[in-house]
Amino acid sequence: MAVTLELAKNYLRVDGSEEDALIERFLETAESYMRNAISDYEENYSTNTRFAAQADLLKMVIVAENYNNRDGRNDPRKDFSFVIRSMVNQLQYFVAEESA
């Protein structure tokens, strides 16, 4: 299940379409970040539903953090929140369960 604009807007609790372009840009940015930060991202995403579910949740969390902190008050040199960094680490070291 890929994260759609509709799903992201629901997660953000956004009604209307005024900010659709901004949210779509945040989705693209989150996807790009994850592809660069997580080894074998594309392969794991396409072959493991558990990985894909976690990755989709992470994508929505990244979008929410960017959406909620877009007013410029946060220091742009700061890294993502602990939650995002932890989720990235979990996906970076993801091990698919082996069937017995």
N, C-alpha and C positions, 0 to 999 in steps of 0.2 A: 504494500500500500504506500504509494507516494503521498507526500504532503501537498495537498492542493491549496489554492488560494482560499477556497471556501473553508477547508479544515483549519487553516491558519487563522482566518478571521474569527471562526468560532472559538478557537483556543484563546485568542486575544480579546474576545467579547467585543468585536467591532461590527457595528451595523452600517449599512450604506456602502457606497462604492468610492467615496472621495479619496480614500487612502489605498486603493487597490494597487496602484503602481508602486507605491512605497513598500507595501507588504511583499509584493512580488520581487522587488529588488532585494529585500531582506532574505527571502527564500533562496534566491540565487546566490547571495553572499554566504549564507549558511551552508549551502550545498558545496560551494567552492572551498570554504574553510575546512569542511569535513573531509573532502577528497584529498586535500593537502596535508591534513593533520593525522589521518588514519591510514596506516598501511593496508593494502589490499581492500580498500573501501568498496570499490565497485564490484569486485568479485564476491566479497562477503555479502554485500547488499543484494546482489542478484541471486545468490544461491542459498541464503540462510534466512528464514523468516524471523527467527528470534533476533538476529543481528539487525535486520531491516526494521523491525518494530522499535528496537532501542534507538536506532539511527533516526527514525522519523520523530520520535519523542525529543531527541536531542536537537534536531532541526527546529522544532517548534519552540523549544526553550531558548535557543540562540536568537530566533526571530523575536520572541517576546522581550529578551534582554535588550536587543537593539531598538525595538519599537518603544519600550518604556524609558530608555535612556537616550533619546534622540534630541533632547533639548540643549545639549552641550555643557551641562553642569558637571558631568563626569570627566575625569582626566582621560583623554584618549590614549595615553601611554599605558594605562592600566590594562591588565589582562582580563579575560572573561571571569565570571564568578567561579567560586569553588565548585558549585554544582556542575557547571559546564565542563570545567577542567576534569572533574572526576568522571563524568560520563564519557568524555573523549578518551581518557585513560582506559576505561573499561572496554571501549570498543577497539582501542589500539591493541589491547592484549586479549581480544576475544578469541576464544577457542570453541569451535563447534563441538557439540557433544557427539561422541562416536557411538555408532549403533553396535550393540553387542551381538 
